[in-house]
Amino acid sequence: VAECKASGVACFLIGHVTREGTLAGPRVLEHLVDAVLYFEGDGAHALRVLRAVKNRFGSTNEVAVFEMGESGLVEVPNPSAAFLAERPQGAPGSAVLATLEGSRPVLVEIQALVSRSFLAMPRRTAIGLDPGRVALLLAVLEKRMRVALGDQDVFLNVAGGLRVDEPAADLAVVAAVASSARGRPLPADVAMWGEVGLTGEVRAVGRSDARLREAARQGFRRCLLPVRNAHGLIAPDGAHAEGVAALDDLFAALELA
């Protein structure tokens, strides 16, 4: 690394990531280089995400999305459309989330399946989401909204293979689970985001303006978001921002009550 810096030659080091999500090998390597890039994806999906976790000469809040094709990797100019391309219409358990990949707003589909369990301990499976956070949200649904899940298996998935870790996904997770449990599909033109607290309140999250613009650009006319974020937010033409203060408001807006 020192020789490359002295001679002005670019050097790329390719390594592996451990199960804990860190670079394999000594941590000192990350301090020596100017940038650390993670290339993420799995073999079951065509989309790949390139994100920066360290960048001495630029922002780490940028990501790029690529698709693996026959001729190699090709940049995806509209990731939201790619993630929603195969979204079923009129199916219970499907909700659209406006999330952030770095500073880039992206729309993804949160899928939920709630079915009767024949096990002593019903299964709780979450792919692409934090299992601990999912368990918290299921408890809030049972306690605050009287959605009976104690004898039900609950499966959750982020369609397309993307991983979503931000609390802003809470509202879409809750809506997808309730939709599947009640057997009622959500409106096709609704996108949502927001954090859900233990008392059922909907808390504000960051970058709601960017999320709203992306949802409007993809043709979603209604956006459900925390009421605090909705105040003073100017919606683009053709879109409407609806503030929700609690899960009661969410259920009323989606006709899930």
C-alpha positions in Angstrom: 0.0 0.0 0.0 2.8 2.4 0.9 4.6 1.7 -2.5 1.4 2.3 -4.4 0.8 5.7 -2.6 4.4 6.7 -3.3 4.2 5.9 -7.0 0.7 7.2 -7.5 -0.6 3.8 -8.7 -4.1 2.7 -7.9 -4.3 -0.6 -6.0 -7.4 -2.7 -5.5 -7.4 -5.3 -2.7 -10.2 -7.9 -2.8 -11.1 -9.7 0.4 -13.9 -11.6 2.1 -16.5 -10.5 4.6 -17.0 -12.6 7.8 -20.4 -13.8 9.1 -20.4 -10.8 11.4 -20.2 -8.4 8.4 -16.6 -7.3 8.9 -13.6 -7.6 6.6 -11.7 -10.8 7.1 -8.1 -10.3 8.3 -6.4 -7.6 10.4 -8.4 -4.4 10.9 -5.3 -2.3 10.2 -5.9 -2.9 6.5 -9.0 -0.7 6.6 -6.9 2.2 8.0 -4.2 1.9 5.4 -6.5 2.2 2.3 -8.4 5.3 1.1 -11.7 3.5 0.4 -13.6 0.4 1.5 -16.3 -0.8 -0.8 -18.8 -3.6 -0.1 -20.3 -5.5 -3.1 -23.4 -7.2 -1.8 -25.9 -9.6 -3.2 -26.7 -13.3 -3.4 -26.8 -15.9 -6.1 -30.6 -16.2 -6.0 -31.1 -12.6 -7.3 -29.7 -10.7 -10.2 -29.4 -7.3 -8.4 -26.1 -6.3 -6.7 -25.4 -3.3 -4.5 -22.1 -1.5 -4.3 -21.8 0.7 -1.2 -18.9 2.6 0.4 -18.2 2.3 4.1 -15.1 4.4 4.0 -14.1 7.1 1.5 -11.4 9.6 2.2 -12.2 11.6 -0.9 -16.0 11.6 -1.1 -19.2 10.7 0.6 -20.0 7.2 2.0 -23.7 7.9 1.6 -23.8 6.9 -2.0 -24.7 3.4 -3.5 -24.8 1.9 -6.9 -27.2 -0.8 -8.1 -26.1 -3.3 -10.8 -27.8 -6.3 -12.5 -25.9 -9.4 -13.4 -26.6 -10.3 -17.0 -25.2 -12.5 -19.7 -22.6 -9.9 -20.6 -21.7 -9.0 -17.0 -22.7 -6.3 -14.6 -24.9 -3.5 -16.0 -25.9 -0.4 -14.0 -29.6 -0.2 -13.0 -30.6 3.5 -13.5 -34.0 3.0 -11.8 -33.6 0.6 -8.8 -37.1 1.2 -7.5 -38.8 0.1 -10.7 -36.5 -3.0 -10.8 -37.4 -4.0 -7.2 -41.2 -3.5 -7.8 -41.3 -5.0 -11.3 -42.9 -8.3 -10.2 -45.0 -7.0 -7.4 -48.4 -8.8 -7.5 -51.6 -6.7 -7.6 -54.4 -7.3 -5.2 -52.5 -9.8 -3.0 -52.8 -9.5 0.8 -49.5 -9.1 2.6 -47.7 -6.8 0.1 -46.6 -3.3 1.2 -44.4 -0.7 -0.5 -41.7 0.8 1.6 -39.7 4.0 0.7 -36.3 3.2 2.2 -32.8 4.7 1.9 -29.8 3.0 0.4 -27.1 5.5 1.6 -28.6 8.8 0.6 -30.5 7.3 -2.3 -34.3 6.7 -1.9 -35.4 3.3 -3.2 -38.9 1.7 -3.2 -39.0 -2.0 -2.2 -41.7 -4.5 -1.5 -42.2 -5.9 2.0 -44.0 -9.2 1.8 -45.7 -11.0 4.7 -47.4 -14.3 5.0 -49.5 -15.1 8.1 -50.8 -18.7 8.3 -52.1 -21.1 11.0 -49.4 -22.9 12.8 -49.5 -26.5 13.8 -46.3 -26.2 16.0 -46.1 -25.7 19.7 -44.0 -22.6 19.1 -45.1 -20.8 15.9 -42.4 -19.8 13.5 -41.1 -16.3 13.0 -39.0 -15.9 9.9 -37.6 -12.6 8.5 -35.4 -12.4 5.4 -33.8 -9.1 4.7 -35.1 -7.6 8.0 -33.8 -7.5 11.6 -35.5 -10.5 13.4 -35.4 -8.7 16.8 -37.2 -5.7 15.3 -39.8 -7.9 13.7 -40.5 -9.7 17.0 -41.0 -6.3 18.6 -43.4 -5.1 15.9 -45.4 -8.4 16.1 -45.8 -7.8 19.9 -47.0 -4.3 19.3 -49.6 -5.5 16.7 -51.0 -8.1 19.2 -51.0 -5.8 22.2 -52.1 -2.5 20.6 -54.2 -3.5 17.6 -55.6 -6.9 18.7 -54.1 -8.7 15.7 -54.1 -12.3 16.9 -50.7 -13.9 16.0 -50.1 -16.2 18.9 -51.1 -19.3 17.0 -49.9 -18.1 13.6 -46.7 -18.6 11.6 -45.3 -15.3 10.4 -43.0 -15.0 7.4 -41.5 -11.8 6.2 -39.3 -11.0 3.2 -37.8 -8.0 1.4 -38.5 -8.9 -2.3 -35.5 -8.6 -4.5 -32.8 -9.7 -2.0 -32.2 -6.3 -0.5 -31.5 -5.9 3.2 -33.3 -3.2 5.1 -32.1 -2.3 8.6 -33.6 1.2 9.2 -36.5 1.7 11.7 -38.4 3.5 8.9 -39.4 0.1 7.6 -41.6 -0.5 10.6 -44.8 1.0 9.1 -44.6 -1.2 6.0 -43.8 -4.3 8.0 -46.8 -3.7 10.3 -49.1 -3.0 7.3 -48.0 -6.1 5.4 -48.5 -8.4 8.4 -51.9 -6.9 9.2 -52.9 -7.2 5.6 -52.0 -10.9 5.4 -53.6 -11.6 8.8 -56.9 -9.9 7.8 -56.8 -11.2 4.2 -57.2 -7.7 2.8 -54.9 -6.4 0.1 -53.5 -2.9 0.5 -54.2 -0.2 -2.1 -51.8 -0.5 -5.0 -51.0 3.3 -5.1 -49.8 3.6 -1.5 -46.2 3.8 -0.3 -45.2 4.2 3.4 -42.4 4.7 5.9 -42.1 5.5 9.6 -40.8 4.1 12.9 -43.3 2.4 15.2 -42.9 2.7 19.0 -43.9 0.2 21.7 -47.1 2.2 22.5 -48.1 2.1 18.8 -47.1 5.6 18.1 -45.5 6.4 14.7 -42.2 8.3 15.1 -40.5 10.7 12.6 -37.6 9.5 10.4 -35.1 11.2 8.2 -35.2 12.3 4.6 -39.0 12.1 4.2 -38.8 14.7 1.4 -36.5 12.5 -0.7 -38.7 9.4 0.0 -41.8 11.3 -1.1 -40.2 12.5 -4.3 -39.1 9.0 -5.2 -42.6 7.6 -4.5 -44.2 10.3 -6.6 -41.7 9.6 -9.4 -42.7 5.9 -9.4 -46.4 6.8 -9.7 -47.6 6.3 -6.0 -50.3 8.8 -5.3 -50.7 8.3 -1.6 -47.8 8.3 0.9 -48.3 7.4 4.6 -45.7 8.8 6.8 -45.2 10.1 10.4 -47.4 13.1 11.1 -44.4 15.1 12.3 -42.7 14.5 9.0 -45.8 15.5 7.1 -46.0 18.9 8.6 -44.7 21.5 6.1 -43.9 18.8 3.5 -44.7 19.9 0.0 -45.9 16.9 -2.1 -45.1 16.8 -5.8 -47.9 17.0 -8.3 -50.0 13.9 -8.3 -49.0 12.8 -4.9 -50.5 13.3 -1.4 -48.7 13.0 1.9 -50.9 11.6 4.7 -49.6 11.9 8.3 -50.3 9.1 10.7 -49.7 9.6 14.4 -50.4 6.0 15.6 -51.2 2.6 14.3 -54.9 3.4 14.6 -54.5 6.1 11.9 -52.6 3.6 9.7 -55.3 0.9 10.0 -58.0 3.5 9.3 -56.2 4.8 6.2 -55.7 1.3 4.8 -59.1 0.0 5.9 -57.6 -2.7 8.1 -59.5 -1.9 11.3 
